[in-house]
Amino acid sequence: MKENGGIVATIDAELKTRIKKSGGSVLSVASDKIVLEPSKL
């Protein structure tokens, strides 16, 4: 994740935060919406 980035789908809030801090993006799925949350630079 740190070297190449990436996209991960998860419902774990702590893991989501760690992924974003490492440069990855997270897909959030709720109801009928899919949202791409980019990494925090």
LINMOSUL-V252802 format. One record per backbone hydrogen bond with DSSP energy under -0.5 kcal/mol. CO is the residue of the C=O (numbers start at 1). NH is the residue of the N-H. E is the energy in kcal/mol with one decimal. If there is no record, write none. Layout:
[[CO & NH & E] [CO & NH & E]]
//
This chain:
[[1 & 5 & -1.9] [6 & 25 & -2.9] [8 & 10 & -0.5] [8 & 27 & -1.9] [11 & 13 & -0.7] [12 & 16 & -2.4] [13 & 17 & -2.0] [14 & 18 & -2.1] [15 & 19 & -2.5] [16 & 20 & -2.2] [17 & 21 & -2.1] [18 & 22 & -1.3] [19 & 24 & -2.5] [20 & 23 & -1.2] [20 & 40 & -0.8] [25 & 8 & -2.3] [26 & 28 & -0.6] [26 & 37 & -3.4] [27 & 10 & -0.7] [28 & 30 & -0.5] [28 & 35 & -3.0] [30 & 33 & -2.7] [33 & 30 & -2.3] [35 & 28 & -3.3] [35 & 37 & -0.6] [36 & 38 & -0.7] [37 & 26 & -2.3] [39 & 41 & -0.6]]
//
